[in-house]
Amino acid sequence: MKAERSLSSWRASAVDWIHNAVEQMPDTPSTSWHVAQPTLDARRAALEVLREESVPDDLVPIAMNVTHDRGVLIEWQNGDKELDLEILADGELEASKWRGTDLVEELPLQKSYWRLRPLFEWLASSK
C-alpha cells in the first residue's frame, strides 16, 4: 500500500473544506440564492485534483467555490494569468486559461487523462 504524501498547508485546508463544509451542504438549496451540495463524483474528483502531484505547492488557489451545477471550481492566479479548473457534477474537468479578462483557451479534460502539468507550467511561466 502506497503511503500518501504529506499535504501542504493550503492543500490540507482545501481538503478539510471539502470534507467539513461542502459535504455538510444540503442536497437541495433552501433558496435560489444558495447552491446544492456538489455530487459525490465532483467531490471525489476535487479531492483527486487537490492531491495531484502535478499541482505545485507554491501556487496557492485564490478561490474555491461550489457551482450551481453541483460541481466545484478552483481558481489559481499568477500575475495577470488565471487558471480555472471546474470539476463538473460527473467528475470530469474543464480548464479555462485567462490572461487578464481575455479567455486564452478552454479545455475539456477527460478524467482518465487529465494532464494538469502543462496547465500549471503555463500558469507559472513568464510567457
C-alpha positions in Angstrom: 0.0 0.0 0.0 1.5 3.4 -1.1 1.7 5.9 1.7 0.0 9.3 0.9 2.4 12.2 0.8 2.1 14.9 3.4 -0.2 17.6 2.1 0.9 21.3 2.1 -1.0 23.7 4.3 -3.2 25.0 1.5 -4.0 21.5 0.3 -4.9 20.3 3.8 -7.2 23.3 4.3 -8.8 22.7 0.9 -9.3 19.0 1.6 -10.8 20.0 5.0 -13.1 22.4 3.3 -14.4 19.6 1.0 -14.9 17.2 4.0 -16.3 19.6 6.5 -18.1 22.4 4.7 -19.1 21.1 1.3 -20.2 17.7 2.5 -22.4 19.4 5.1 -24.3 21.4 2.5 -27.9 20.3 1.7 -28.7 18.3 -1.4 -31.5 20.8 -2.1 -30.7 24.5 -1.5 -33.0 26.4 0.8 -33.4 29.3 -1.6 -32.5 30.3 -5.1 -29.6 32.3 -3.6 -28.0 29.1 -2.3 -26.3 26.2 -4.1 -26.8 22.5 -3.7 -24.1 20.2 -2.4 -21.7 19.1 -5.2 -22.2 15.5 -6.3 -20.2 12.7 -4.8 -18.4 12.4 -8.2 -17.5 16.1 -8.1 -16.3 16.0 -4.5 -14.1 12.9 -5.2 -12.6 14.4 -8.4 -11.9 17.7 -6.5 -10.1 15.7 -3.8 -8.1 14.0 -6.5 -7.1 17.3 -8.1 -6.1 18.7 -4.7 -3.8 15.6 -4.1 -2.4 15.6 -7.7 1.4 15.8 -7.7 1.5 17.9 -10.8 -0.3 20.7 -9.0 2.5 22.8 -7.5 2.6 23.5 -3.8 3.8 27.1 -4.4 0.8 28.1 -6.5 -2.0 28.5 -3.9 -5.6 28.8 -5.2 -7.2 32.2 -4.9 -10.7 30.8 -4.6 -12.6 27.5 -4.3 -16.4 27.6 -4.8 -19.3 25.3 -5.3 -21.0 25.8 -8.7 -24.7 26.0 -9.4 -24.4 22.8 -11.5 -23.3 20.8 -8.4 -19.6 21.0 -9.2 -16.5 22.6 -7.7 -14.5 25.5 -9.1 -10.8 26.0 -8.1 -9.0 29.1 -9.3 -5.3 29.9 -9.4 -3.7 33.2 -10.4 -0.1 34.2 -11.2 0.4 37.8 -12.2 -2.2 38.5 -15.0 -2.7 34.8 -15.7 -5.5 32.8 -14.2 -6.3 29.1 -14.4 -9.7 27.9 -13.5 -10.5 24.2 -13.0 -14.1 23.4 -12.9 -14.9 19.9 -11.6 -18.3 19.0 -13.1 -21.1 17.1 -11.5 -20.0 13.9 -13.3 -16.4 14.2 -12.1 -15.0 15.4 -15.4 -12.9 18.6 -15.6 -12.9 21.7 -17.7 -9.9 24.1 -17.7 -10.0 27.7 -18.6 -6.8 29.8 -19.1 -7.2 33.5 -18.8 -4.9 36.5 -19.3 -6.5 39.4 -17.6 -10.1 39.4 -18.8 -9.3 37.6 -22.0 -10.0 33.9 -22.3 -6.9 32.2 -23.8 -8.1 28.7 -24.0 -10.9 26.4 -22.7 -10.2 22.7 -22.5 -12.4 19.7 -21.5 -10.2 17.2 -19.7 -11.1 13.5 -19.6 -10.6 12.1 -16.1 -8.6 9.1 -17.4 -6.1 11.6 -18.9 -6.2 14.9 -17.0 -2.7 16.2 -17.9 -2.7 19.0 -15.4 1.1 19.6 -15.5 1.1 21.6 -18.8 -1.7 23.9 -17.4 0.4 24.7 -14.3 3.5 25.1 -16.3 1.7 27.7 -18.4 0.4 29.5 -15.3 3.9 29.5 -13.7 5.7 30.7 -16.9 6.5 34.3 -17.6 5.2 34.0 -21.2 
